[in-house]
Amino acid sequence: MKEKMNFNEIIRKYNLAILLVVFILISAILSPNFLTLGNFLNLLQQASIPGIVAIGMTLVILLGGIDLSVGSVLAFSGMIASIIVEKMNGSGASILLGCLAGIAVGTAMGLLTGVLIARFNLPDFIASLAMMEIGRGAALLTTSGNPVFGLGDAFHILGGGFLFGRVAISGLFWIILTAIFAFMLKYSIFGRSLFAIGGNREAAMLSGIKTKRNYALTYMISGLLSGFAGVLTASWMSTGQPTAGNGYELDAIAASVIGGASLSGGIGSIGGTFGGVFLLQIITNIFNLVGLPSYYQRIAKGAIIIFALLLNQFVSKGKGGKE
Amino acid sequence: MCGENILEMKKIVKIFPGVKALDQVDFDARRGEVHCLIGANGAGKSTLMKVLSGAYTEDEGEIYFDNKLLKSHSTEKRRKEGIAVIYQELSLFNELTVGENVYINNYPRTGLGAVDWKKVYSMTQELADGLNIRIDAKAKVSSLNMGQRQLTEIMKALACNAKLIVMDEPSSTLSKSEFEILVKVIHDLKEKGITIIYISHHLEELFVVGDRITVLRDGKFVICKNVAGLTEDSLVEYMTGITICQIENEEAEVHKVSDEVVLELKDMCNYKVSDVNLKLHKGEVLGLYGLVGAGRTEILQSIFGLKPVLQGEIRIHGEKVNFKSSQEAVQHKIGLAPESRKAQGLVLLLPVWENITMVSLPKFKKKAKINYQTINEECRDYVKKLNIKTPSIQTVAGSLSGGNQQKVILAKWLMKDCDILLLDEPTQGIDVVAKEEVYKLIREMTGMGKSIIMVSSELQELLRVSDNIHVIYDGKQVMETNKANFNADQIMHASVIGRCTK
């Protein structure tokens, strides 16, 4: 009995790591090109932008909320940045201004969503759904739906550049942000308050935690990260694309959940989400390497989500309990 | 009246990781008997009943029911054998009718296989008549009072031909008259030869309904005796292992209340209460007594900044305050242990340490990051000091027993070093032993110079721990009395009729 419990605990704890190893092994068997350093650096680059968005999503999910607006915020922020860079001919000042403006727009949108929820008690789902529509509409409106070209080579470095010729800069951003937010969740008062608020909002409020402020702040951070991801997207593609980031919200939610987050709040981790994003990216990657049509990818992704959650539930069941 | 044994549980052992929840427990019940099962929280009552119902599988031991050895371990099969369990939080469907609830597991069918609704309701009515109870078979459960819901559960058990019914704290939500009906029904069930296992924290009830009483303590069998030979005091002794006079001796030491007023309410009104005047002195326990819904909780809410003060004022250490939020109250060193531990007091899925540090986390910040080492040390200190029974401080709060959860909440405010503590029903639903520990803690806190306002529906405990008692009736303060003049009858009276009778 006791040994079995330990076995379950190991699976529960390393659930995601086990899944990752299994998929890496399967992928290595399916394609000789998979288990190469080049391919992994490739993966890092591809996963970086959805990964940065997913960090914000995980924070929101920790609260027990959900942010459907991330994809639209990403697009609108990217458009704002691109337009500024393009109008000012890609000069150094324009890049700085564009980036800041893009991030600021994302931050403002996130804050607005957060205030609507925390201060005016709109449901998370509805408030962020509304912001998703507004953001997408605004992104399309800026150029009547046309992409913005001619952003210059200098701007491309941020999201499309490589260090030592192979390590994606955007990937480094992702890793650094993951480390920062993982640290924040464990070692800051604000970070711990998210677990308390997500676990029981009323108890947190009655313990003197500023629930409303922190709630709005978390959505603001999600907006900030999406805004930054939008700037990176525009830079990586050297194009301001008003349709960018379509469906990112669902990928980010999926990654958080695969990474162990609970949609009812209070449970989740940034490290887990990092793994979740990576896992989803591996699936895309191996399908591309093997050359299967992308339709299969989506079916496989859905199956993985179900499988990851079932595995989680299956191992939690043997828990038992007293009285 | 009582026949041979219908149930024999022999040497039952149940082990959870780290805990022996049941240690060689023997339990039997006779046909047509009301057998009471008591013990402090964590003594193993629920575990034993879950083993009986098939929800848990025993690690050792045997269960004989109706002269047969029970082998299968499914609640479904046990129910078919005739074992029914009525849980404290009833398992009825509020939006369905009484009849639907009673026959939900075995609807009578017509020849075509459709549900025979006529029969559902006529059979439900027959069951009700058989128990001499008046209940409309077609009424929705949501329209019933708690007593009628309990009776619906009993009918549901009978509809499955139960021979033995386990009732877990059946009286906890019942009014006095509803309880009397329950007692009658239990008597009728006995006449029919049905066995009842009756679990309750309210010892006085056992002498009304019970035939025999079995006491468990720390997962072990203590005694099984006829009700006739027992008293409430002796039961408490068996449950706690401590004799009553020991407890009362501690009580004897009188503590002194200083003249310093720490909190004052002057003609305070909020949406529920009006013109409340009270003075809380340093080191005092001020009891607020009244019926549920009289406005006691609402007074605490205004003090804690949750409900705006509409008229009058609140003064803390002489300074007029007008809190807009709980954060301001916390900054003024006021703490609140809310009425519902699980829904308002704790974050159940977070570990013990995180609940204890929830208010005072900022003080553990060192060089811009939380210092977990000092958190661990201090939390272990509090766990030891308050005797919180938990495997470790990493254990999630939700898995502790009610009394220990309450202690975690108190630890939370102690760690913040609060001057004024507002305790709303601090001992609700916790067992005798844990209650004593909470009283002891309250005394220790006042000894440290903290002041306490305590709301309780149990007059006995307020009489024990309070220095002053205020009675609230329908949003108004109707009586105020100090320890020297406590008179239970008068207080009770004032709370029910709304005026003081001298």
Boltz contact constraints between the chains, C-beta under 6 A:
constraints:
  - contact:
      token1: [A, 5]
      token2: [B, 17]
      max_distance: 6.0
  - contact:
      token1: [A, 187]
      token2: [B, 369]
      max_distance: 6.0
  - contact:
      token1: [A, 187]
      token2: [B, 370]
      max_distance: 6.0
  - contact:
      token1: [A, 189]
      token2: [B, 361]
      max_distance: 6.0
  - contact:
      token1: [A, 189]
      token2: [B, 362]
      max_distance: 6.0
  - contact:
      token1: [A, 196]
      token2: [B, 347]
      max_distance: 6.0
  - contact:
      token1: [A, 196]
      token2: [B, 358]
      max_distance: 6.0
  - contact:
      token1: [A, 199]
      token2: [B, 347]
      max_distance: 6.0
  - contact:
      token1: [A, 199]
      token2: [B, 349]
      max_distance: 6.0
  - contact:
      token1: [A, 199]
      token2: [B, 350]
      max_distance: 6.0
  - contact:
      token1: [A, 200]
      token2: [B, 347]
      max_distance: 6.0
  - contact:
      token1: [A, 202]
      token2: [B, 344]
      max_distance: 6.0
  - contact:
      token1: [A, 203]
      token2: [B, 344]
      max_distance: 6.0
  - contact:
      token1: [A, 203]
      token2: [B, 345]
      max_distance: 6.0
  - contact:
      token1: [A, 203]
      token2: [B, 346]
      max_distance: 6.0
  - contact:
      token1: [A, 203]
      token2: [B, 347]
      max_distance: 6.0
  - contact:
      token1: [A, 205]
      token2: [B, 326]
      max_distance: 6.0
  - contact:
      token1: [A, 206]
      token2: [B, 326]
      max_distance: 6.0
  - contact:
      token1: [A, 206]
      token2: [B, 336]
      max_distance: 6.0
  - contact:
      token1: [A, 206]
      token2: [B, 338]
      max_distance: 6.0
  - contact:
      token1: [A, 206]
      token2: [B, 344]
      max_distance: 6.0
  - contact:
      token1: [A, 207]
      token2: [B, 358]
      max_distance: 6.0
  - contact:
      token1: [A, 207]
      token2: [B, 359]
      max_distance: 6.0
  - contact:
      token1: [A, 208]
      token2: [B, 326]
      max_distance: 6.0
  - contact:
      token1: [A, 208]
      token2: [B, 327]
      max_distance: 6.0
  - contact:
      token1: [A, 208]
      token2: [B, 330]
      max_distance: 6.0
  - contact:
      token1: [A, 208]
      token2: [B, 359]
      max_distance: 6.0
  - contact:
      token1: [A, 210]
      token2: [B, 327]
      max_distance: 6.0
  - contact:
      token1: [A, 266]
      token2: [B, 349]
      max_distance: 6.0
  - contact:
      token1: [A, 320]
      token2: [B, 16]
      max_distance: 6.0
  - contact:
      token1: [A, 322]
      token2: [B, 16]
      max_distance: 6.0
  - contact:
      token1: [A, 322]
      token2: [B, 19]
      max_distance: 6.0
  - contact:
      token1: [A, 322]
      token2: [B, 21]
      max_distance: 6.0
  - contact:
      token1: [A, 323]
      token2: [B, 46]
      max_distance: 6.0
